Amino acid sequence: MADGSRQLAGSMAFGEARLGWATAARSSLWARCGCGREAAINPRPWIAQGLSRQMLFELEDRLRCTCGARRAELEIRGLAEAPGAGAGGIHVFR
């Protein structure tokens, strides 16, 4: 399409997720460590730093888990996919 909507939809379907997408309605940013711990991550500080166009995997080394891991996998989830309890312990390092 001339307005670029088809190109945007195609890149969203096959491209890597970007941090700015985590601010969409009914979605949230989550980190999962190899130890199994999961935590909601607030994307606002990173977005304030101008990182909204960064791909999620580029931000994973900025997370620290209480188990000692220096990296956690980031993903965007819908509100229905968020765990109800037992989440936490992963923190933004920088």
C-alpha positions in Angstrom: 0.0 0.0 0.0 1.1 3.6 -0.6 0.7 4.5 3.1 3.3 1.8 4.1 0.8 -0.1 6.3 1.5 -3.4 4.5 5.3 -3.0 5.0 4.8 -2.2 8.7 2.6 -5.2 9.2 5.0 -7.5 7.5 8.0 -6.3 9.5 6.1 -6.7 12.7 5.2 -10.3 11.8 8.7 -11.4 10.9 11.1 -8.9 12.5 12.5 -8.8 16.0 10.4 -7.2 18.6 11.3 -3.6 19.6 11.1 -2.0 23.0 8.5 0.6 21.9 6.0 -2.2 21.2 5.8 -3.0 24.9 3.9 0.2 25.5 1.0 -0.9 23.2 -2.4 -1.3 24.9 -2.9 -4.6 26.6 0.7 -5.6 26.5 3.6 -5.7 29.0 7.3 -6.4 29.0 8.6 -9.5 30.8 12.0 -10.9 31.5 12.7 -14.6 32.0 15.9 -16.0 33.5 17.4 -19.4 32.8 16.7 -20.3 36.4 12.9 -20.0 35.7 12.3 -16.7 37.5 10.1 -14.2 35.7 9.5 -10.5 36.3 7.6 -7.6 34.8 10.0 -4.9 33.6 9.0 -1.3 33.3 10.1 -0.1 29.8 9.6 3.6 30.6 13.1 4.4 31.9 14.6 2.9 28.7 12.2 4.7 26.5 13.1 8.0 28.3 16.7 7.2 27.3 15.7 7.1 23.7 15.8 3.3 23.3 12.3 2.7 22.1 13.6 1.5 18.7 16.1 -1.0 20.2 15.4 -4.7 19.6 14.6 -6.6 22.8 17.6 -8.9 22.5 19.9 -5.9 22.5 18.6 -4.9 26.0 18.8 -8.4 27.6 22.3 -7.8 29.0 21.0 -4.9 31.0 19.1 -7.2 33.3 20.3 -9.0 36.5 18.6 -11.9 38.3 18.8 -12.6 42.0 20.2 -16.0 41.1 23.3 -14.2 39.9 22.6 -14.4 36.1 23.7 -11.3 34.2 21.2 -11.7 31.4 17.5 -12.5 31.0 15.4 -13.0 28.0 12.9 -10.2 27.2 9.5 -10.7 25.7 6.3 -8.8 25.2 3.2 -10.5 26.5 -0.5 -9.8 26.5 -2.1 -9.1 29.9 -3.7 -12.5 29.9 -0.3 -14.2 29.5 1.2 -12.6 32.6 1.7 -14.9 35.6 -0.5 -14.3 38.5 2.0 -14.8 41.3 5.6 -15.8 42.0 7.1 -13.2 39.7 9.9 -10.9 40.6 13.6 -10.9 41.2 14.9 -9.6 37.9 16.1 -6.0 37.9 17.2 -3.5 35.4 21.0 -2.9 35.9 21.6 0.1 33.7 
